[in-house]
Amino acid sequence: MDFTRQLALERTIDTTITNKMNVARIGAIFTEDQKDSQTELAFKYAVYRINRDKNLLPNTTLIYDIQVSPNTAYWCLIEITRSLLIAIQMD
């Protein structure tokens, strides 16, 4: 299964889980040169491992929200603001 299909499947599973459990969204902003890097992979893997260990966050599922932004403080601030606005709208 290619990476894009796997992520789409994860999103579908996350949506199904969201309807049945508490969900905590965790975000990260990566620069263009970090996109698809080991840093991003480590972030995704950490979320995966936390979700697998039901003793860490019982009845809670972490969902990651990764944004890629140019390597400037301005664009990082824009992405953080956008993510916060989306989070507020979801509540």
TIPASE-853592 format. One record per atom (N, C-alpha, C): residue number from 1; residue in three letters; x, y, z. Coordinates in steps of 0.02 Angstrom, whole numbers. Layout:
BEGIN
[NUM, "Ala", [X, Y, Z]] ...
// end
This chain:
BEGIN
[1, "Met", [43, -58, 0]] [1, "Met", [0, 0, 0]] [1, "Met", [45, 62, 0]] [2, "Asp", [33, 108, -46]] [2, "Asp", [74, 167, -47]] [2, "Asp", [58, 214, 10]] [3, "Phe", [103, 260, 23]] [3, "Phe", [99, 303, 82]] [3, "Phe", [35, 346, 81]] [4, "Thr", [17, 373, 23]] [4, "Thr", [-43, 415, 18]] [4, "Thr", [-106, 376, 35]] [5, "Arg", [-111, 316, 10]] [5, "Arg", [-170, 275, 25]] [5, "Arg", [-172, 257, 98]] [6, "Gln", [-114, 244, 127]] [6, "Gln", [-111, 227, 198]] [6, "Gln", [-135, 286, 240]] [7, "Leu", [-113, 347, 223]] [7, "Leu", [-135, 405, 260]] [7, "Leu", [-210, 417, 253]] [8, "Ala", [-237, 406, 192]] [8, "Ala", [-309, 413, 182]] [8, "Ala", [-347, 362, 224]] [9, "Leu", [-321, 302, 228]] [9, "Leu", [-352, 250, 269]] [9, "Leu", [-349, 269, 342]] [10, "Glu", [-292, 296, 364]] [10, "Glu", [-286, 318, 434]] [10, "Glu", [-336, 372, 449]] [11, "Arg", [-347, 419, 404]] [11, "Arg", [-396, 473, 414]] [11, "Arg", [-466, 444, 421]] [12, "Thr", [-483, 395, 380]] [12, "Thr", [-548, 363, 384]] [12, "Thr", [-557, 328, 451]] [13, "Ile", [-506, 293, 472]] [13, "Ile", [-508, 259, 537]] [13, "Ile", [-514, 310, 592]] [14, "Asp", [-475, 364, 588]] [14, "Asp", [-477, 417, 639]] [14, "Asp", [-547, 446, 644]] [15, "Thr", [-580, 457, 588]] [15, "Thr", [-648, 485, 589]] [15, "Thr", [-696, 437, 623]] [16, "Thr", [-689, 372, 609]] [16, "Thr", [-731, 322, 641]] [16, "Thr", [-719, 321, 716]] [17, "Ile", [-657, 323, 736]] [17, "Ile", [-639, 323, 807]] [17, "Ile", [-666, 386, 841]] [18, "Thr", [-662, 443, 806]] [18, "Thr", [-684, 506, 833]] [18, "Thr", [-756, 503, 857]] [19, "Asn", [-796, 467, 821]] [19, "Asn", [-867, 462, 838]] [19, "Asn", [-879, 421, 901]] [20, "Lys", [-831, 381, 923]] [20, "Lys", [-841, 335, 978]] [20, "Lys", [-798, 350, 1039]] [21, "Met", [-747, 391, 1033]] [21, "Met", [-700, 402, 1087]] [21, "Met", [-682, 476, 1093]] [22, "Asn", [-649, 493, 1148]] [22, "Asn", [-620, 559, 1155]] [22, "Asn", [-560, 565, 1108]] [23, "Val", [-554, 622, 1077]] [23, "Val", [-499, 632, 1030]] [23, "Val", [-459, 693, 1050]] [24, "Ala", [-394, 686, 1049]] [24, "Ala", [-349, 743, 1061]] [24, "Ala", [-309, 753, 998]] [25, "Arg", [-315, 812, 970]] [25, "Arg", [-278, 828, 908]] [25, "Arg", [-211, 858, 928]] [26, "Ile", [-158, 832, 898]] [26, "Ile", [-91, 858, 911]] [26, "Ile", [-61, 880, 845]] [27, "Gly", [-33, 939, 845]] [27, "Gly", [-8, 968, 783]] [27, "Gly", [67, 977, 781]] [28, "Ala", [92, 981, 720]] [28, "Ala", [163, 995, 709]] [28, "Ala", [169, 1034, 644]] [29, "Ile", [217, 1080, 644]] [29, "Ile", [232, 1118, 584]] [29, "Ile", [303, 1100, 563]] [30, "Phe", [309, 1077, 501]] [30, "Phe", [374, 1059, 474]] [30, "Phe", [390, 1105, 416]] [31, "Thr", [454, 1116, 404]] [31, "Thr", [475, 1155, 347]] [31, "Thr", [476, 1110, 285]] [32, "Glu", [482, 1141, 227]] [32, "Glu", [483, 1103, 164]] [32, "Glu", [537, 1049, 164]] [33, "Asp", [595, 1065, 191]] [33, "Asp", [649, 1016, 190]] [33, "Asp", [639, 960, 241]] [34, "Gln", [592, 969, 288]] [34, "Gln", [576, 916, 336]] [34, "Gln", [517, 873, 313]] [35, "Lys", [484, 893, 259]] [35, "Lys", [427, 856, 234]] [35, "Lys", [449, 785, 215]] [36, "Asp", [411, 736, 240]] [36, "Asp", [425, 665, 228]] [36, "Asp", [494, 645, 255]] [37, "Ser", [519, 681, 304]] [37, "Ser", [585, 665, 333]] [37, "Ser", [578, 616, 391]] [38, "Gln", [634, 597, 418]] [38, "Gln", [633, 553, 476]] [38, "Gln", [603, 588, 536]] [39, "Thr", [609, 654, 539]] [39, "Thr", [578, 692, 594]] [39, "Thr", [502, 686, 591]] [40, "Glu", [474, 696, 532]] [40, "Glu", [402, 689, 524]] [40, "Glu", [380, 617, 538]] [41, "Leu", [417, 570, 513]] [41, "Leu", [401, 500, 524]] [41, "Leu", [403, 483, 599]] [42, "Ala", [453, 510, 634]] [42, "Ala", [458, 498, 706]] [42, "Ala", [398, 527, 743]] [43, "Phe", [375, 585, 722]] [43, "Phe", [316, 616, 752]] [43, "Phe", [254, 571, 742]] [44, "Lys", [244, 548, 681]] [44, "Lys", [187, 505, 666]] [44, "Lys", [192, 439, 705]] [45, "Tyr", [253, 412, 709]] [45, "Tyr", [262, 349, 744]] [45, "Tyr", [249, 357, 819]] [46, "Ala", [268, 414, 847]] [46, "Ala", [255, 426, 918]] [46, "Ala", [180, 427, 932]] [47, "Val", [142, 460, 889]] [47, "Val", [69, 461, 896]] [47, "Val", [42, 390, 890]] [48, "Tyr", [66, 353, 842]] [48, "Tyr", [45, 283, 832]] [48, "Tyr", [58, 241, 894]] [49, "Arg", [118, 247, 923]] [49, "Arg", [136, 207, 982]] [49, "Arg", [94, 227, 1043]] [50, "Ile", [82, 291, 1051]] [50, "Ile", [40, 313, 1107]] [50, "Ile", [-31, 286, 1099]] [51, "Asn", [-57, 287, 1039]] [51, "Asn", [-125, 260, 1027]] [51, "Asn", [-128, 185, 1039]] [52, "Arg", [-75, 149, 1025]] [52, "Arg", [-75, 77, 1035]] [52, "Arg", [-75, 57, 1108]] [53, "Asp", [-44, 98, 1151]] [53, "Asp", [-40, 83, 1222]] [53, "Asp", [-99, 114, 1257]] [54, "Lys", [-151, 76, 1266]] [54, "Lys", [-214, 102, 1295]] [54, "Lys", [-207, 122, 1368]] [55, "Asn", [-152, 103, 1401]] [55, "Asn", [-140, 124, 1470]] [55, "Asn", [-117, 196, 1474]] [56, "Leu", [-86, 222, 1421]] [56, "Leu", [-61, 290, 1423]] [56, "Leu", [-118, 342, 1423]] [57, "Leu", [-163, 335, 1376]] [57, "Leu", [-220, 381, 1371]] [57, "Leu", [-284, 340, 1361]] [58, "Pro", [-310, 311, 1415]] [58, "Pro", [-369, 268, 1408]] [58, "Pro", [-428, 308, 1379]] [59, "Asn", [-464, 276, 1335]] [59, "Asn", [-523, 305, 1303]] [59, "Asn", [-508, 370, 1265]] [60, "Thr", [-446, 379, 1245]] [60, "Thr", [-427, 439, 1208]] [60, "Thr", [-384, 418, 1149]] [61, "Thr", [-396, 450, 1093]] [61, "Thr", [-356, 437, 1034]] [61, "Thr", [-323, 502, 1011]] [62, "Leu", [-259, 499, 998]] [62, "Leu", [-224, 557, 970]] [62, "Leu", [-231, 556, 895]] [63, "Ile", [-243, 614, 867]] [63, "Ile", [-244, 623, 794]] [63, "Ile", [-194, 678, 778]] [64, "Tyr", [-149, 664, 732]] [64, "Tyr", [-100, 716, 715]] [64, "Tyr", [-124, 760, 658]] [65, "Asp", [-103, 823, 661]] [65, "Asp", [-117, 871, 609]] [65, "Asp", [-50, 902, 590]] [66, "Ile", [-25, 882, 532]] [66, "Ile", [41, 905, 510]] [66, "Ile", [33, 958, 456]] [67, "Gln", [67, 1013, 465]] [67, "Gln", [68, 1067, 415]] [67, "Gln", [139, 1077, 392]] [68, "Val", [147, 1093, 328]] [68, "Val", [212, 1108, 300]] [68, "Val", [213, 1183, 284]] [69, "Ser", [264, 1217, 306]] [69, "Ser", [268, 1289, 299]] [69, "Ser", [338, 1310, 277]] [70, "Pro", [343, 1364, 240]] [70, "Pro", [410, 1390, 224]] [70, "Pro", [448, 1404, 289]] [71, "Asn", [512, 1403, 284]] [71, "Asn", [555, 1410, 343]] [71, "Asn", [561, 1482, 366]] [72, "Thr", [504, 1513, 383]] [72, "Thr", [505, 1581, 410]] [72, "Thr", [458, 1584, 469]] [73, "Ala", [474, 1627, 516]] [73, "Ala", [432, 1635, 576]] [73, "Ala", [362, 1660, 556]] [74, "Tyr", [358, 1703, 506]] [74, "Tyr", [293, 1730, 485]] [74, "Tyr", [247, 1673, 463]] [75, "Trp", [271, 1630, 419]] [75, "Trp", [228, 1576, 394]] [75, "Trp", [211, 1526, 448]] [76, "Cys", [256, 1514, 494]] [76, "Cys", [241, 1469, 550]] [76, "Cys", [185, 1499, 592]] [77, "Leu", [188, 1564, 604]] [77, "Leu", [135, 1598, 642]] [77, "Leu", [68, 1593, 606]] [78, "Ile", [68, 1601, 540]] [78, "Ile", [7, 1595, 501]] [78, "Ile", [-22, 1524, 508]] [79, "Glu", [20, 1474, 503]] [79, "Glu", [-3, 1404, 508]] [79, "Glu", [-30, 1389, 578]] [80, "Ile", [3, 1414, 629]] [80, "Ile", [-21, 1404, 698]] [80, "Ile", [-89, 1436, 707]] [81, "Thr", [-97, 1498, 683]] [81, "Thr", [-160, 1533, 688]] [81, "Thr", [-215, 1495, 652]] [82, "Arg", [-201, 1472, 591]] [82, "Arg", [-250, 1434, 552]] [82, "Arg", [-271, 1371, 589]] [83, "Ser", [-222, 1335, 617]] [83, "Ser", [-237, 1273, 653]] [83, "Ser", [-280, 1287, 714]] [84, "Leu", [-265, 1341, 750]] [84, "Leu", [-305, 1359, 808]] [84, "Leu", [-376, 1376, 789]] [85, "Leu", [-385, 1413, 735]] [85, "Leu", [-452, 1430, 712]] [85, "Leu", [-492, 1368, 693]] [86, "Ile", [-460, 1321, 661]] [86, "Ile", [-493, 1258, 644]] [86, "Ile", [-512, 1220, 707]] [87, "Ala", [-467, 1218, 756]] [87, "Ala", [-482, 1183, 819]] [87, "Ala", [-540, 1215, 855]] [88, "Ile", [-544, 1281, 855]] [88, "Ile", [-599, 1316, 888]] [88, "Ile", [-665, 1300, 853]] [89, "Gln", [-665, 1298, 787]] [89, "Gln", [-726, 1283, 749]] [89, "Gln", [-750, 1212, 761]] [90, "Met", [-704, 1165, 777]] [90, "Met", [-722, 1096, 787]] [90, "Met", [-755, 1085, 855]] [91, "Asp", [-742, 1130, 903]] [91, "Asp", [-771, 1123, 970]] [91, "Asp", [-840, 1147, 973]] 
// end
